[in-house]
Amino acid sequence: MLVSAKEMLQKAKAGHYAVGQFNINNLEWTKAILQTAQELNSPVILGVSEGAGKYMAGYKTVVGMVNGMLEELNITVPVALHLDHGSYEGCMKCIEAGFSSVMFDGSHYPIEENVAKTTELIKITSEKGMSLEAEVGSIGGEEDGVVGKGECADPQECKAIADLGVTMLAAGIGNIHGKYPENWEGLSFETLDAIQQLTGEMPLVLHGGTGIPEDMIKKAISLGVAKINVNTECQLAFADATRKYVEAGKDLEGKGFDPRKLLAPGAEAIKATVKEKMELFGSVGKA
C-alpha cells in the first residue's frame, strides 16, 4: 500500500540519512526501483513529473501500475508515489488519482501567491493523509521546459512556507537539474545551514542529485537534507546499457529483439544506479 512520505522523511531527518526519490518513466523503471528498494530494505519515493505522467497515459494509469506492482511483487518497504514539480492543477489531478504525495512548485509565483496556493493544498492533502512538498527559489537547469540558473532561496521565505505546515521543503542552494556544467560553483552550504536553522525539524529536499559529488551529498544530509531526487543518472545508465546491447548486435541474436530482452540490460543498470544511491544516502536497511 502506498504511504505518505511524511514518516519516512521524519525518520530520515532524525537519523541523519536521506530517502531517494527516483523518477519513473515506464514499467521497467518502476519495477527496477521497487525491486531494489525491497532487496535493500530501504524506503523509497517514486517521482512522477507532469511530462512523465502524460507520457505514461495519465496519473490513473501510473497509480494502477504502481499499486499492482506493490501487490504482485510483494513489496513491503514504505513506498510513496509523488508528483514532482507539480502545477496547482497537476496536484489536484494526482490527489484525485490516488497519489500519496505531491509537490507544488510555486517557486515562479510571487511569494504571496505561493503561500496562498500552498495553504489551500495543505488543507486538502492533510485531510487525505498525503504529504506535500513545496519549493522556494528556483532549482537551476531545465525541468519540463522551465529553465532556472541555480539560485539560492531566501531563508526567511523558506521559513514562511515551512510554517504553513508543509511536509518537506525544496530550497534552491545552487543545485540544478540535469548534468552539471564545468563552471558550476557547487552547493551553497551557508544557505542550507541558514534555512535549516530557521525551519528546524522540517525535512529538506535536494533536487538535481545527479552529478553532485559524494562529499557534498553527505554534507547536505548532515545539514538536514532528508530527500534527494535522482532522475538523469538513471536515464543515462539505462541509455548506456541499451546502446551497448544494440552495438554488440545482441538484438540480432536469436530473439534478442524481444522487448523483454532488449530492455533487460537497461533495467539492470537502473537497479545498479539505485543501489549505489541508496547506499550513499544511507537508507539501506531503514525500512
Secondary structure, 3 states (H helix, E strand, C coil): CCCCCHHHHHHHHHHCCCEEEEECCCHHHHHHHHHHHHHCCCCEEEEEEHHHHHHCCCHHHHHHHHHHHHHHCCCCCCEEEEEEEECHHHHHHHHHHCCCEEEECCCCCCHHHHHHHHHHHHHHHHHCCCEEEEEECCCEEEECCEEECCCECCHHHHHHHHCCCCCEEEECECCECCCCCCCCCCCCHHHHHHHHHHHCCCCEEECCCCCCCHHHHHHHHHCCEEEEEECHHHHHHHHHHHHHHHHCCHHHCCCCCCHHHHCHHHHHHHHHHHHHHHHHHCCCCCC
